[in-house]
Every structure is written in structure tokens, then in C-alpha cells.
Amino acid sequence: MAFVKACALSELEDDTPKRVELDGTPVSVVRTEGEVFAIHDICSHANVSLSEGEVEDCMIECWLHGSSFDLRTGKPSGLPATRPVPVYPVKIEGDDVLVSVTQES
């Protein structure tokens, strides 16, 4: 698994998604409830950025139609989205937030 720097931990505000692009993959990085999560930034229902939505209770809400996705699993909590979005492994090294968007074989 190849980890790349997504951002600095000090750049993240609690419950405020930060959009980054890693190896051509749009990712939303979120610090909430004392943890940092990385989730695919495009809603599985509509082609919009999840980073523009709100975060609450470890869920990120799509601003367009209101579907929420679990930051830990990527699973939607209800309609209109029915498909999960990918989540990515995160590790913290010093002030660096590292994310792996590579798929294991």
C-alpha cells in the first residue's frame, strides 16, 4: 500500500472536509471525533463533491440530495444513494496526513 501526503494535520478543522486530489483520485479528508478519515470525494448518487457537504456523527452529507455516507465504511445511510463510496486508509506521521488510494491486488 503506497501512502502519499494528502495535507498537513494542522490544516484540518474539526468537522470541515478538505478536498484533495491524490494520483488523480478526488478525496475528502475529514477530522472528526478525534480521528482522521479519507473518503472518495464524489457522491455515488450524483456527480458532486462530498467535501462541500456537512459532517456530523462520523457521517458526511452530500449537499445536493442529502444522502449521508459513513466516514468509516463509505456506506450510505439512506436514499437517494444506494451504493457506498470508497474509503481509504489513513496514517498520521508528525503533522502529515498520509492516505493510500492504491488498490491491493
Order of alpha helices (4+ residues) and beta strands (2+ residues): beta-beta-beta-beta-beta-beta-beta-beta-beta-beta
